[in-house]
Amino acid sequence: MTGTTLNHLNRIDASAFTALLGGIFEHSPWIAAAAAAGRPYAGLEDLHAAMRGQVEQAGQAAQLKLIRAHPELAGKAALRGELTAESTREQQGAGLDACSPEEFERLQALNSAYNKKFGFPFIVAVRGHTRASILALMEQRLLNDSETEMQQALQQIYRIARFRLQGIIEEK
C-alpha cells in the first residue's frame, strides 16, 4: 500500500490509523495504536520516533515478544507461505527465495544456532543486503552476547519499520 499522506494519518480516527500502520512492526499493531495518541506528526521522522519510543517504553518483556514475532530468514514460515506480505517482499528483495541448496542449508544451520543461543530469530533489515552478506552478518552476530544482540535486533526492527513507513507514506 502506498499513497497515504501524513496529513491523512493525522486526521483519521485511531482505529483507522492502527489499521493502516498496524503492520509496520511485525504482528504488533499495539505500537501503531499507541502512536495514534501522539498525533499530529509533523513528518515521517516524528512518526517513526514516536513508534520507536513506544517500543522503548514497553519494557524488556514486550520488546522480546516483538523480536520473537519476526520470522526466521528463509525459515519454515517462508517455506509454508505464512509470512506477512511485508516480510515476503523484503526477503524476496534480498534473494532469500532463491538460495542455492548450500546457502539454504547454511542459513538453516545459522538460524538454528542463533535461536538456540539467543532465544529469538536473527533479524536484519535486508534492504541493501545479499544472501552472502546476510550469511556473513549472521556469523558475525552469533559472537555477540545476549544483551548486545537484543539491542541489535531492536535497531534492525526500527530500520525495517522506517523502510515500511517510507513505503506507505507520501511526504509532500
FENDANOR-V134357 format. One record per backbone hydrogen bond with DSSP energy under -0.5 kcal/mol. NH is the residue of the N-H (numbers start at 1). CO is the residue of the C=O. E is the energy in kcal/mol with one decimal. If there is no record, write none. Layout:
{{NH,CO,E} {NH,CO,E}}
This chain:
{{4,168,-1.9} {6,170,-0.8} {9,5,-2.2} {10,6,-2.4} {11,7,-1.0} {11,8,-0.8} {12,8,-1.9} {17,13,-2.4} {18,14,-2.5} {19,15,-2.2} {20,16,-2.3} {21,17,-2.2} {22,18,-1.6} {24,21,-1.7} {26,24,-0.5} {28,22,-0.6} {28,25,-2.1} {31,28,-1.7} {32,28,-0.5} {33,29,-2.5} {34,30,-2.3} {35,31,-2.2} {36,32,-1.6} {37,33,-0.5} {37,34,-0.9} {38,35,-1.6} {39,36,-1.3} {47,43,-2.0} {48,44,-2.9} {49,45,-2.6} {50,46,-2.1} {51,47,-2.4} {52,48,-2.8} {53,49,-2.5} {54,50,-1.7} {55,51,-1.6} {56,52,-2.4} {57,53,-2.3} {58,54,-0.8} {58,55,-0.7} {63,59,-2.2} {64,60,-2.7} {65,61,-2.0} {66,62,-2.3} {67,63,-2.6} {68,64,-2.6} {69,65,-0.9} {69,66,-0.7} {70,67,-1.5} {75,72,-1.4} {79,75,-2.1} {80,76,-2.1} {81,78,-1.0} {82,77,-3.4} {88,84,-2.6} {89,85,-2.3} {90,86,-2.4} {91,87,-2.8} {92,88,-2.4} {93,89,-2.3} {94,90,-1.0} {95,92,-1.8} {96,91,-2.4} {98,95,-1.8} {99,96,-0.6} {104,100,-3.0} {105,101,-2.3} {106,102,-2.4} {107,103,-2.9} {108,104,-2.5} {109,105,-2.2} {110,106,-2.6} {111,107,-2.8} {112,108,-2.3} {113,109,-2.5} {114,110,-2.8} {115,111,-2.7} {116,112,-2.3} {117,113,-2.1} {118,114,-2.9} {119,115,-2.2} {126,124,-1.0} {129,126,-2.8} {134,130,-2.3} {135,131,-2.4} {136,132,-2.3} {137,133,-2.2} {138,134,-2.5} {139,135,-2.2} {140,136,-2.3} {141,137,-2.9} {142,138,-1.5} {143,140,-1.5} {144,141,-1.6} {149,145,-2.5} {150,146,-2.3} {151,147,-2.0} {152,148,-2.3} {153,149,-2.7} {154,150,-2.3} {155,151,-2.4} {156,152,-2.3} {157,153,-2.3} {158,154,-2.4} {159,155,-1.8} {160,156,-2.6} {161,157,-2.6} {162,158,-2.1} {163,159,-2.4} {164,160,-2.5} {165,161,-2.7} {166,162,-2.3} {167,163,-1.5} {168,164,-0.8} {168,165,-1.2} {169,165,-3.0} {170,4,-2.8} {171,169,-0.6} {172,170,-0.6}}
